[in-house]
Amino acid sequence: MGSISIDVEGHIAIVTLDRAPINSLVKATYFEIQEAFNKLGEMEDVRVAVLKANGRFFCPGNDVSEFDGLVTEADAREYGQIVSDGIGAVYSCKIPVVAAVHGHALGAGMALAACADVVVASDEALFGIPEIKVGIIGASGFLALLVPEKVVRYLSLTGKSISSQEVERYGGVHKVVPTEKVFDAAMEVARELLGQGPTALRYFKEAMNINQDARLVEKYATEGVYTRQYVGTEEFNESVKAFLENRQPDYG
């Protein structure tokens, strides 16, 4: 059984991430995400999608244990392309996507949420990119969809997270609600969107994506160049090892 499921309710596709125990992402999950969001664009009876997750967290990012397999630049290039294709499929999905975020939305999980057209978050949700702590350079372009550039730089270079309330103040979150109401709030937004013409929704989204940042995914690829240079170094290996051993890294 896969980690991604799609259920359709009255022209709304509910896409659920469910990969126990915490919804961390592996290569296979990215393939599923890409397939699911590409499929949504071809489903004529679907006009809006809601992306949610089961369990404690929306998504805390990548399963860092897979980073042990990144030894060469070629390994990093292949891995980065898989991640990019999965996340990019959410951004380029032909229909509007509403994200219902609870718990942690970090790293690639933050990117998935940021690629949605509208984000509804729980009052205990956290957003951020701790990539620098695990030897990865990437995802700042996606974070820029939620918060201003100087905040992006601070969070990227420190690996720290911020609350849903802070993201809401910056305009990146549409609404903050109690955890038990986050899915219902996202569905409410989805139903609002259903009041518009289905073709107009698709056209308007495509136009806004082009006008906003036609190079969003390419920016992630640029960061990937530096990740590939970093992979295999002593510093990279220490970052991954320290994270998996739940200790502070020793960079000498």
Buried (B, 14 or more C-beta within 10 A) or exposed (E): EEBBBBEEEEBBBBBBBBBEEBBBBBBEBBBBBBBBBBBBBEBEEBBBBBBBBBBEBBBBBBBBEBBEEBEEBEBBBEBBBBBBBBBBBBBBBBBBBBBBBBBBBBBBBBBBBBBBBBBBBBBBBBBBBBBBBBBBBBBBBBBBBBBEEEBBEEBBEEBBBBBBEBBBEEEBBBBBBEEEBBBEBBBBBBBEBBEEEBEEBBEBBEEEBEEEBEEBBEBBBEBBBEBBEBBBEEEBBBBBBBBEEEEEBEEE
